[in-house]
C-alpha cells in the first residue's frame, strides 16, 4: 500500500526477482536497473529513465508489462501535445447531437423547453461519463488492475505538459471539473522516458525515481545479441558487438542503438554470412547507420583491406584513426 492507501503495482518481490523475470521476457537488466525497477514498484513511485535513443528505455516498460501480464497504456509525447490528447476531452459532436435531439423533442430552440431546471438537466447530461473521451493518462488512472503507464519521450513535449503531469505523478489522480476528481485505486507502474533533448523541470524530477541508461558494455550487449538471435555463431556475434562499439566511438550523427545491433545480427543470420568481412559490412551497413554522412565516415575509418581473424569469423574492425 502507498501513503494514500492506493495499491501499488506489486510486480516484484525482490531485486533478484526483477532481474530473473525480466530476463525471462527477453530484457537483460543490470544490477542498477533491477534495483531501481524494484524500488519504483515497491514504493509506487514513477520511474524517469533518461539516456540516448535506442538503449532500451521504452522496452523496459514493455518488459515490466509482459512480466505482470498487465495492460500497457502509452502516451507518446510530441511537440504540441496538449491536455485533450494526454488527459481527456469531451465528445463535442455527440454533445451537439444530444442538444439538437432535445430541441426537437421540446419543439423549441431551447433544448430545455424554456425551463431552467430542464437546462440544468441537459447540462448535467451532456457533461456525463457518456460524453467523456478518456485519453492515456485518465485511462491508466481508472484501471482497477495492475497496469503499466508509459509516458514516452517526455522531453519532446512542451514544458506546459509537465504541469499537467504533476497531479498524476504525485497524487495519482486527475481532476475533471465537470465530474470531480478521479483517483486511482490501483497505482500503475509509471515509466517516463527522455532522450535528454531538453532539460526537464525539477518539479517533475522530484516526483520520480531516476535511472540513466547508456549503451551497454560489450559483455552485456553480447548477452543481449545471443538471447535475441540464438542461431548466430558466437564468434560472429562477438564481431558484431565489437564493430558496433567501434562505430559508437566515432562520434557519428546517430550512434547505432542496441536494437540496431540486434537487427544487424539478424541480418547476418538471414544472409547466411559467417564472416564480417569488408563486402558484408559495406552491403549491410545501412542496417545500423541511417545517415549517409555516417556511412561515409564509418567506411573511411573502420573498413580497411586488412582483416583481423577472430576464430572462424573475420572482422574489418580497427581502432578509429586519430582526427
C-alpha positions, -999 to +999 in steps of 0.1 A: +000+000+000+011+036-007+009+065+017-026+074+003-039+039+007-037+032-031-024-002-041+010-002-058+016-024-088+034-051-069+050-070-098+082-080-079+092-093-046+130-087-047+158-072-068+169-107-078+133-115-089+133-083-111+165-094-129+153-130-133+117-123-145+128-095-169+154-120-184+125-145-189+107-120-212+139-111-231+152-080-212+186-083-196+188-058-167+220-047-150+220-047-112+214-009-112+184-013-135+170-042-115+173-023-082+157+009-094+128-010-110+122-029-078+122+003-058+098+020-082+075-010-079+078-013-042+074+024-034+048+031-060+069+059-075+071+069-111+104+060-128+122+085-150+145+067-175+169+090-193+195+083-219+203+082-256+178+068-281+178+031-286+192+019-253+161+001-241+141+027-222+108+021-238+114-017-239+119-017-202+083-005-196+071-031-221+091-058-204+076-049-170+041-052-185+049-086-200+063-098-167+030-090-149+007-098-179-005-063-173-021-039-198+002-011-210-012+024-216+012+045-237+013+083-240+036+091-269+047+127-265+054+151-293+057+189-298+023+204-294+006+177-274-020+191-250-045+183-224-071+170-248-046+144-261-030+135-228-058+136-202-093+137-217-117+157-238-154+160-243-171+145-273-184+178-287-201+162-318-221+138-296-230+166-272-243+187-301-264+158-313-279+154-278-287+191-276-303+190-311-324+160-301-336+179-270-347+208-292-366+185-315-382+168-285-394+201-270-403+217-303-384+249-294-350+263-300-344+258-262-335+222-256-348+226-220-382+237-232-378+271-215-373+255-181-342+265-161-344+231-144-346+214-177-314+232-189-296+221-157-306+185-165-294+189-201-261+203-190-256+176-165-265+151-191-240+162-218-212+165-192-216+130-180-195+098-185-213+090-217-196+120-234-162+118-219-133+106-241-106+093-219-070+098-231-040+077-219-034+094-185-071+091-175-073+056-189-044+045-168-056+061-136-090+045-139-077+009-143-086-013-113-060-040-121-021-038-121-010-019-152+018-001-168+017+036-179+044+046-204+049+083-209+073+081-238+098+108-248+085+134-224+113+157-235+096+162-268+065+177-252+062+214-243+071+225-208+034+232-201+026+195-204+048+187-174+025+208-153-004+186-164+016+156-152+023+168-117-011+159-102-009+125-119+026+117-107+023+130-071-013+120-062-022+096-090-054+115-096-070+136-123-095+164-117-123+167-143-141+200-133-175+188-145-173+154-128-149+158-099-116+141-090-108+107-104-084+089-081-065+057-088-074+027-067-045+007-081-014+028-090+000+019-124+037+012-127+047+045-144+078+048-167+087+082-182+114+082-209+136+110-221+163+113-247+175+144-228+169+167-258+158+194-233+161+198-195+131+186-175+117+206-147+128+200-111+092+196-101+088+167-124+121+151-115+113+154-078+083+131-082+102+103-098+130+079-092+158+084-117+176+059-139+202+067-165+205+041-193+235+042-215+248+019-242+256-014-226+292-027-222+303-053-248+297-082-224+261-073-217+254-064-253+268-097-264+244-115-240+216-095-255+225-105-290+228-141-281+194-140-264+177-123-292+195-141-321+202-176-307+211-190-342+240-167-348+276-181-345+290-169-312+323-157-327+304-137-354+281-123-327+312-111-308+325-094-340+291-077-345+292-063-310+328-051-312+321-035-346+291-016-332+311-005-302+338+009-326+311+027-346+298+044-314+333+056-307+334+076-340+311+104-328+285+097-355+254+118-361+233+089-349+251+061-330+238+026-335+212+016-309+210-018-292+180-026-313+201-019-344+228-042-331+203-070-328+189-061-363+224-064-378+229-098-361+196-110-376+206-096-410+238-116-410+219-147-400+194-141-428+222-136-453+240-168-442+271-148-435+299-165-415+324-137-418+321-100-411+344-091-439+346-058-459+320-069-485+294-079-459+299-047-439+296-025-470+264-042-481+247-043-447+260-011-430+226+006-437+210-017-411+229+001-383+237+035-398+208+057-411+226+088-424+249+089-455+275+110-438+277+084-410+281+057-436+309+076-453+327+083-421+324+047-409+336+034-442+367+056-441+377+049-406+366+013-400+370-006-432+404-015-445+418-041-468+434-058-439+412-081-419+416-093-384+410-130-378+387-139-349+382-176-347+361-188-377+348-152-384+368-123-397+361-087-389+372-055-405+372-035-373+402-014-364+407+014-339+393+047-352+421+068-367+430+100-347+414+131-361 
